[in-house]
Amino acid sequence: MNKAADLVEETRDGGTVIRIQGHLSIACLHDLPARLDAVTGPVAAIDLSGVDHMDTIGAWTVHRTAKRLECDVTGGNEDARRLIDAVGKLDEPVSIRPDHAPPWQRVVGQIGEAVVNAGSTLFGLLGFFGSTLVASWNVIRHPSRFRVNAVVQRFEVVGVSALGIIGLMSFLIGIVIAQQGSVQLRQFGMEMLTINLVGRLTFRELGVLMTAIMVAGRSGSAFAAQLGTMKLTEEIDAMRTIGVSPMEALVLPRTLAVVIMMPLLGFYSSVVAVIGGGFLCAVALDIPPITFIQRLREVVPITDLWVGLLKAPVFGVIIALSGCFQGMQVKGNAEEVGLRTTSAVVQAIFLVIVIDAFFAVFFTWVGWN
Protein backbone atom coordinates (compact mmCIF):
# COMPACT_ATOMS: atom_id res chain seq x y z
CA MET A 1 0.00 0.00 0.00
CA ASN A 2 1.30 3.45 -0.91
CA LYS A 3 2.25 5.61 2.03
CA ALA A 4 0.16 8.77 2.40
CA ALA A 5 1.98 12.05 1.94
CA ASP A 6 2.88 13.89 5.14
CA LEU A 7 4.99 16.83 6.22
CA VAL A 8 7.10 17.67 9.24
CA GLU A 9 8.41 21.12 10.14
CA GLU A 10 11.94 21.03 11.52
CA THR A 11 14.10 23.85 12.85
CA ARG A 12 17.70 23.75 11.70
CA ASP A 13 20.60 26.13 11.77
CA GLY A 14 19.51 27.75 8.54
CA GLY A 15 15.91 28.17 9.65
CA THR A 16 12.71 26.21 9.33
CA VAL A 17 12.75 23.25 6.91
CA ILE A 18 9.61 21.48 5.65
CA ARG A 19 10.37 17.79 5.26
CA ILE A 20 7.88 15.94 3.04
CA GLN A 21 7.65 12.17 3.05
CA GLY A 22 5.53 9.43 1.52
CA HIS A 23 3.96 9.30 -1.95
CA LEU A 24 3.36 12.65 -3.62
CA SER A 25 0.73 11.35 -6.01
CA ILE A 26 -2.84 12.46 -6.57
CA ALA A 27 -4.18 9.42 -4.72
CA CYS A 28 -2.03 9.98 -1.65
CA LEU A 29 -1.94 13.77 -1.23
CA HIS A 30 -5.06 13.94 0.92
CA ASP A 31 -4.87 17.20 2.96
CA LEU A 32 -1.19 17.91 2.24
CA PRO A 33 -1.87 20.86 -0.14
CA ALA A 34 -4.08 22.53 2.49
CA ARG A 35 -1.45 22.00 5.19
CA LEU A 36 1.24 23.47 2.94
CA ASP A 37 -0.98 26.47 2.24
CA ALA A 38 -1.27 27.01 6.00
CA VAL A 39 2.49 27.39 6.37
CA THR A 40 3.24 31.12 6.63
CA GLY A 41 6.49 31.53 8.49
CA PRO A 42 9.84 32.03 6.83
CA VAL A 43 11.02 28.70 5.42
CA ALA A 44 14.56 27.96 4.34
CA ALA A 45 13.92 24.88 2.21
CA ILE A 46 11.57 22.04 1.32
CA ASP A 47 13.25 18.67 1.82
CA LEU A 48 12.11 15.84 -0.48
CA SER A 49 14.54 13.17 0.73
CA GLY A 50 11.68 11.23 2.27
CA VAL A 51 9.52 11.18 -0.86
CA ASP A 52 9.19 7.72 -2.41
CA HIS A 53 7.20 8.64 -5.54
CA MET A 54 5.98 11.81 -7.22
CA ASP A 55 3.56 12.53 -10.07
CA THR A 56 2.76 15.77 -11.90
CA ILE A 57 0.22 16.92 -9.31
CA GLY A 58 2.71 16.35 -6.50
CA ALA A 59 5.44 18.20 -8.39
CA TRP A 60 3.12 21.13 -8.99
CA THR A 61 2.19 21.21 -5.29
CA VAL A 62 5.85 21.39 -4.28
CA HIS A 63 6.69 24.01 -6.91
CA ARG A 64 3.73 26.21 -5.95
CA THR A 65 4.64 26.08 -2.26
CA ALA A 66 8.32 26.81 -2.91
CA LYS A 67 7.40 29.76 -5.11
CA ARG A 68 4.99 31.17 -2.53
CA LEU A 69 7.42 30.80 0.38
CA GLU A 70 10.43 31.83 -1.74
CA CYS A 71 12.50 28.88 -0.58
CA ASP A 72 14.66 26.19 -2.20
CA VAL A 73 13.76 22.56 -2.91
CA THR A 74 16.34 20.04 -1.71
CA GLY A 75 16.62 16.29 -1.75
CA GLY A 76 14.61 14.06 -4.02
CA ASN A 77 15.82 11.84 -6.83
CA GLU A 78 16.69 12.93 -10.34
CA ASP A 79 13.23 12.11 -11.78
CA ALA A 80 11.51 14.20 -9.11
CA ARG A 81 13.80 17.16 -9.74
CA ARG A 82 13.25 16.92 -13.48
CA LEU A 83 9.48 16.82 -13.00
CA ILE A 84 9.54 19.85 -10.71
CA ASP A 85 11.66 21.75 -13.23
CA ALA A 86 9.19 20.86 -15.99
CA VAL A 87 6.13 22.11 -14.12
CA GLY A 88 8.15 25.11 -12.96
CA LYS A 89 8.27 26.36 -16.54
CA LEU A 90 4.57 27.02 -16.34
CA ASP A 91 3.67 30.33 -14.80
CA GLU A 92 0.22 29.01 -13.88
CA PRO A 93 -1.35 25.56 -13.69
CA VAL A 94 -3.31 24.18 -16.60
CA SER A 95 -6.89 25.35 -16.24
CA ILE A 96 -9.53 22.64 -16.12
CA ARG A 97 -12.07 25.10 -17.48
CA PRO A 98 -10.34 27.30 -20.06
CA ASP A 99 -11.48 30.86 -20.50
CA HIS A 100 -14.34 31.11 -22.97
CA ALA A 101 -14.41 33.79 -25.60
CA PRO A 102 -17.57 35.89 -25.94
CA PRO A 103 -20.36 34.10 -27.87
CA TRP A 104 -20.30 36.54 -30.78
CA GLN A 105 -16.56 36.06 -31.14
CA ARG A 106 -16.88 32.27 -31.20
CA VAL A 107 -19.71 32.46 -33.78
CA VAL A 108 -17.70 34.75 -36.04
CA GLY A 109 -14.66 32.50 -35.66
CA GLN A 110 -16.64 29.40 -36.57
CA ILE A 111 -18.16 31.11 -39.59
CA GLY A 112 -14.72 32.23 -40.75
CA GLU A 113 -13.30 28.75 -40.25
CA ALA A 114 -16.19 27.23 -42.21
CA VAL A 115 -15.67 29.67 -45.08
CA VAL A 116 -11.94 28.93 -45.22
CA ASN A 117 -12.57 25.17 -45.17
CA ALA A 118 -15.21 25.46 -47.89
CA GLY A 119 -12.89 27.54 -50.05
CA SER A 120 -9.95 25.15 -49.64
CA THR A 121 -12.18 22.15 -50.33
CA LEU A 122 -13.60 23.75 -53.48
CA PHE A 123 -10.09 24.65 -54.64
CA GLY A 124 -8.93 21.07 -54.03
CA LEU A 125 -11.97 19.68 -55.85
CA LEU A 126 -11.21 21.85 -58.89
CA GLY A 127 -7.62 20.62 -58.87
CA PHE A 128 -8.86 17.04 -58.62
CA PHE A 129 -11.17 17.65 -61.58
CA GLY A 130 -8.17 18.90 -63.56
CA SER A 131 -6.22 15.75 -62.66
CA THR A 132 -9.16 13.65 -63.86
CA LEU A 133 -9.17 15.49 -67.19
CA VAL A 134 -5.43 14.89 -67.57
CA ALA A 135 -5.93 11.19 -66.82
CA SER A 136 -8.76 11.05 -69.37
CA TRP A 137 -6.54 12.63 -72.02
CA ASN A 138 -3.78 10.11 -71.29
CA VAL A 139 -6.24 7.25 -71.67
CA ILE A 140 -7.49 8.69 -74.97
CA ARG A 141 -3.89 8.89 -76.22
CA HIS A 142 -3.16 5.35 -75.02
CA PRO A 143 -6.40 3.31 -75.34
CA SER A 144 -4.68 0.20 -74.01
CA ARG A 145 -4.74 1.78 -70.53
CA PHE A 146 -8.53 1.89 -70.51
CA ARG A 147 -9.87 -0.64 -67.99
CA VAL A 148 -13.08 -1.97 -69.46
CA ASN A 149 -13.64 -4.56 -66.74
CA ALA A 150 -13.43 -1.92 -64.00
CA VAL A 151 -16.00 0.28 -65.76
CA VAL A 152 -18.40 -2.63 -66.35
CA GLN A 153 -18.11 -3.65 -62.71
CA ARG A 154 -19.01 -0.10 -61.66
CA PHE A 155 -21.99 -0.23 -64.01
CA GLU A 156 -23.36 -3.07 -61.93
CA VAL A 157 -22.58 -1.41 -58.58
CA VAL A 158 -23.84 2.06 -59.52
CA GLY A 159 -26.70 1.13 -61.84
CA VAL A 160 -28.07 -2.40 -61.66
CA SER A 161 -27.81 -2.73 -57.89
CA ALA A 162 -29.58 0.61 -57.44
CA LEU A 163 -32.61 -0.14 -59.62
CA GLY A 164 -34.67 -1.55 -56.76
CA ILE A 165 -34.25 1.23 -54.25
CA ILE A 166 -34.48 3.99 -56.87
CA GLY A 167 -37.61 2.43 -58.36
CA LEU A 168 -39.32 2.15 -54.97
CA MET A 169 -38.35 5.71 -54.04
CA SER A 170 -39.54 7.11 -57.37
CA PHE A 171 -42.84 5.23 -57.26
CA LEU A 172 -43.62 6.58 -53.79
CA ILE A 173 -42.58 10.11 -54.77
CA GLY A 174 -44.93 9.96 -57.75
CA ILE A 175 -47.76 8.94 -55.45
CA VAL A 176 -46.95 11.74 -53.00
CA ILE A 177 -46.83 14.39 -55.75
CA ALA A 178 -50.14 13.25 -57.21
CA GLN A 179 -51.85 13.01 -53.83
CA GLN A 180 -50.70 16.38 -52.53
CA GLY A 181 -51.31 18.07 -55.87
CA SER A 182 -54.81 16.67 -56.23
CA VAL A 183 -55.75 17.84 -52.73
CA GLN A 184 -54.81 21.41 -53.58
CA LEU A 185 -56.25 21.41 -57.11
CA ARG A 186 -59.56 19.94 -55.94
CA GLN A 187 -60.32 23.26 -54.26
CA PHE A 188 -60.53 24.81 -57.73
CA GLY A 189 -62.16 21.83 -59.44
CA MET A 190 -59.06 21.19 -61.55
CA GLU A 191 -57.99 17.68 -60.55
CA MET A 192 -57.03 16.94 -64.17
CA LEU A 193 -54.06 19.28 -63.79
CA THR A 194 -52.56 16.72 -61.43
CA ILE A 195 -51.32 14.96 -64.56
CA ASN A 196 -49.51 18.12 -65.64
CA LEU A 197 -47.93 18.42 -62.20
CA VAL A 198 -46.75 14.82 -62.09
CA GLY A 199 -45.46 14.73 -65.65
CA ARG A 200 -43.54 17.98 -65.78
CA LEU A 201 -42.16 17.83 -62.24
CA THR A 202 -40.82 14.29 -62.52
CA PHE A 203 -39.27 14.51 -65.99
CA ARG A 204 -37.80 17.98 -65.51
CA GLU A 205 -36.69 18.05 -61.88
CA LEU A 206 -37.45 15.42 -59.30
CA GLY A 207 -36.61 12.33 -61.31
CA VAL A 208 -32.97 13.17 -61.93
CA LEU A 209 -32.55 15.15 -58.69
CA MET A 210 -33.75 12.38 -56.38
CA THR A 211 -31.71 9.88 -58.38
CA ALA A 212 -28.61 12.03 -57.89
CA ILE A 213 -29.23 12.22 -54.15
CA MET A 214 -29.69 8.46 -53.94
CA VAL A 215 -26.57 7.75 -56.01
CA ALA A 216 -24.58 10.18 -53.87
CA GLY A 217 -25.68 8.32 -50.76
CA ARG A 218 -24.94 4.89 -52.23
CA SER A 219 -22.09 5.21 -54.68
CA GLY A 220 -20.45 8.45 -53.54
CA SER A 221 -20.05 7.15 -50.01
CA ALA A 222 -18.82 3.79 -51.31
CA PHE A 223 -16.17 5.48 -53.46
CA ALA A 224 -14.92 7.53 -50.52
CA ALA A 225 -14.79 4.52 -48.20
CA GLN A 226 -13.07 2.28 -50.74
CA LEU A 227 -10.37 4.76 -51.73
CA GLY A 228 -9.93 5.88 -48.12
CA THR A 229 -9.30 2.32 -47.00
CA MET A 230 -6.85 1.85 -49.84
CA LYS A 231 -5.01 4.99 -48.71
CA LEU A 232 -4.74 3.65 -45.15
CA THR A 233 -3.45 0.27 -46.30
CA GLU A 234 -0.97 2.03 -48.63
CA GLU A 235 -2.34 0.26 -51.70
CA ILE A 236 -2.47 3.53 -53.62
CA ASP A 237 1.18 4.24 -52.76
CA ALA A 238 2.04 0.76 -53.96
CA MET A 239 0.26 1.43 -57.26
CA ARG A 240 2.32 4.57 -57.78
CA THR A 241 5.48 2.63 -56.94
CA ILE A 242 4.88 0.06 -59.68
CA GLY A 243 4.00 2.78 -62.20
CA VAL A 244 0.18 2.55 -62.18
CA SER A 245 -1.70 5.85 -62.04
CA PRO A 246 -4.42 5.78 -59.35
CA MET A 247 -6.35 8.41 -61.33
CA GLU A 248 -6.50 6.13 -64.36
CA ALA A 249 -7.02 2.88 -62.47
CA LEU A 250 -9.38 3.98 -59.68
CA VAL A 251 -10.91 7.40 -60.28
CA LEU A 252 -11.55 7.38 -64.03
CA PRO A 253 -13.54 4.08 -64.18
CA ARG A 254 -15.76 5.19 -61.29
CA THR A 255 -16.35 8.63 -62.79
CA LEU A 256 -17.13 7.23 -66.24
CA ALA A 257 -19.53 4.65 -64.81
CA VAL A 258 -21.52 7.25 -62.86
CA VAL A 259 -21.61 9.68 -65.81
CA ILE A 260 -22.98 6.99 -68.14
CA MET A 261 -25.45 5.50 -65.66
CA MET A 262 -26.94 8.75 -64.34
CA PRO A 263 -29.02 9.59 -67.49
CA LEU A 264 -30.34 6.02 -67.62
CA LEU A 265 -31.18 5.97 -63.92
CA GLY A 266 -32.74 9.45 -64.15
CA PHE A 267 -34.98 8.43 -67.03
CA TYR A 268 -35.90 5.20 -65.24
CA SER A 269 -36.72 7.16 -62.08
CA SER A 270 -38.91 9.63 -64.00
CA VAL A 271 -40.86 6.86 -65.70
CA VAL A 272 -41.45 4.98 -62.43
CA ALA A 273 -42.53 8.22 -60.72
CA VAL A 274 -45.03 8.85 -63.52
CA ILE A 275 -46.33 5.30 -63.07
CA GLY A 276 -46.78 6.00 -59.35
CA GLY A 277 -48.65 9.22 -60.10
CA GLY A 278 -50.82 7.43 -62.66
CA PHE A 279 -51.60 4.73 -60.13
CA LEU A 280 -52.88 7.24 -57.60
CA CYS A 281 -54.84 9.12 -60.28
CA ALA A 282 -56.54 5.87 -61.26
CA VAL A 283 -57.33 4.92 -57.66
CA ALA A 284 -58.18 8.27 -56.07
CA LEU A 285 -59.27 10.47 -59.00
CA ASP A 286 -60.91 7.86 -61.27
CA ILE A 287 -58.68 8.86 -64.20
CA PRO A 288 -58.19 5.82 -66.48
CA PRO A 289 -54.60 4.94 -67.38
CA ILE A 290 -55.22 5.53 -71.10
CA THR A 291 -56.53 9.02 -70.34
CA PHE A 292 -53.56 9.68 -68.08
CA ILE A 293 -51.11 8.71 -70.83
CA GLN A 294 -52.89 10.74 -73.52
CA ARG A 295 -53.01 13.81 -71.30
CA LEU A 296 -49.36 13.29 -70.37
CA ARG A 297 -48.32 13.33 -74.04
CA GLU A 298 -50.22 16.58 -74.58
CA VAL A 299 -48.90 18.58 -71.63
CA VAL A 300 -45.29 17.41 -71.22
CA PRO A 301 -42.98 18.93 -73.86
CA ILE A 302 -40.02 16.97 -75.09
CA THR A 303 -37.77 19.72 -73.72
CA ASP A 304 -38.57 18.58 -70.19
CA LEU A 305 -37.03 15.20 -71.00
CA TRP A 306 -33.95 16.82 -72.55
CA VAL A 307 -33.51 19.07 -69.53
CA GLY A 308 -33.42 16.08 -67.19
CA LEU A 309 -31.09 14.08 -69.45
CA LEU A 310 -28.69 17.01 -69.84
CA LYS A 311 -28.42 17.58 -66.10
CA ALA A 312 -27.84 13.93 -65.25
CA PRO A 313 -24.22 13.57 -66.56
CA VAL A 314 -23.19 16.78 -64.79
CA PHE A 315 -24.63 15.47 -61.55
CA GLY A 316 -22.76 12.21 -62.16
CA VAL A 317 -19.43 14.02 -62.51
CA ILE A 318 -20.06 15.92 -59.27
CA ILE A 319 -20.98 12.78 -57.33
CA ALA A 320 -18.04 10.71 -58.58
CA LEU A 321 -15.46 13.45 -58.11
CA SER A 322 -16.70 14.31 -54.62
CA GLY A 323 -16.54 10.69 -53.49
CA CYS A 324 -13.14 9.97 -55.03
CA PHE A 325 -11.67 13.30 -53.89
CA GLN A 326 -12.67 12.80 -50.27
CA GLY A 327 -11.45 9.22 -50.34
CA MET A 328 -8.04 10.29 -51.62
CA GLN A 329 -7.76 12.83 -48.78
CA VAL A 330 -7.89 10.15 -46.06
CA LYS A 331 -4.80 9.97 -43.86
CA GLY A 332 -3.92 9.14 -40.29
CA ASN A 333 -6.40 6.61 -38.93
CA ALA A 334 -9.60 4.69 -39.61
CA GLU A 335 -11.75 7.43 -38.09
CA GLU A 336 -10.78 9.63 -41.02
CA VAL A 337 -12.51 7.20 -43.39
CA GLY A 338 -15.86 7.79 -41.71
CA LEU A 339 -15.39 11.55 -41.62
CA ARG A 340 -14.39 11.72 -45.28
CA THR A 341 -17.28 9.45 -46.30
CA THR A 342 -19.74 11.75 -44.58
CA SER A 343 -18.10 14.78 -46.18
CA ALA A 344 -18.34 13.15 -49.61
CA VAL A 345 -22.10 12.62 -49.33
CA VAL A 346 -22.80 16.09 -47.92
CA GLN A 347 -20.56 17.78 -50.47
CA ALA A 348 -22.08 15.90 -53.41
CA ILE A 349 -25.68 16.58 -52.40
CA PHE A 350 -24.96 20.25 -51.73
CA LEU A 351 -23.22 20.77 -55.07
CA VAL A 352 -25.94 18.88 -56.93
CA ILE A 353 -28.64 21.15 -55.50
CA VAL A 354 -26.60 24.28 -56.23
CA ILE A 355 -25.92 23.22 -59.83
CA ASP A 356 -29.60 22.28 -60.24
CA ALA A 357 -30.57 25.82 -59.24
CA PHE A 358 -28.19 27.23 -61.86
CA PHE A 359 -29.64 24.88 -64.46
CA ALA A 360 -33.18 26.03 -63.60
CA VAL A 361 -32.23 29.66 -64.17
CA PHE A 362 -30.27 28.86 -67.34
CA PHE A 363 -33.00 26.82 -69.02
CA THR A 364 -35.58 29.46 -68.17
CA TRP A 365 -33.28 32.09 -69.70
CA VAL A 366 -32.92 30.13 -72.96
CA GLY A 367 -36.68 29.59 -73.16
CA TRP A 368 -36.97 25.92 -72.13
CA ASN A 369 -39.75 26.61 -69.63
Order of alpha helices (4+ residues) and beta strands (2+ residues): beta-beta-alpha-beta-alpha-beta-alpha-alpha-alpha-alpha-alpha-alpha-alpha-alpha-alpha-alpha-alpha-alpha
